[in-house]
């Protein structure tokens, strides 16, 4: 059985994931414009996940979810149950966290029988926040 987050397609091993995932705060329109500009310049694209607000970023990336990501980056899990055991957390909480991260494409899944095997296909995950002056034509970026 498949759902929107786990559709059948090429095996994860056959997918060429970028090395870096960037998680940013910004609108979908801004991310689309940045991607078009980078593609026109011939830049190699990182994978990008964008959330609309800082609050959305805080809700997405809790301390426990960051711990889960680190664990999966070191070693994929043979199942969500095994991941919960590895993290010494309850299955239901880990399942919920993995599903949320899967919805954003941060965690991917292999299928082995009935088991969903979560993994992170990126070598690096970067978080970016850019604050710009508004109401001017100056594109100066101020690191947060």
Number of C-alpha atoms within 10 A of each C-alpha: 6 7 7 7 14 16 10 12 8 8 10 14 9 8 10 8 15 15 13 16 22 15 20 20 21 17 12 13 9 12 16 11 11 12 16 12 12 13 12 9 9 9 10 9 13 15 16 19 17 19 17 12 13 13 10 12 16 11 11 16 16 12 11 14 17 12 13 21 23 13 17 17 18 11 13 19 21 17 20 18 19 14 24 18 13 12 15 10 13 12 16 12 12 21 17 11 20 22 18 17 19 18 14 16 17 22 22 21 24 19 15 10 7 8 13 17 20 24 24 26 23 16 12 12 19 10 13 13 14 12 11 13 11 8 6 8 7 9 9 11 11 10 9 7
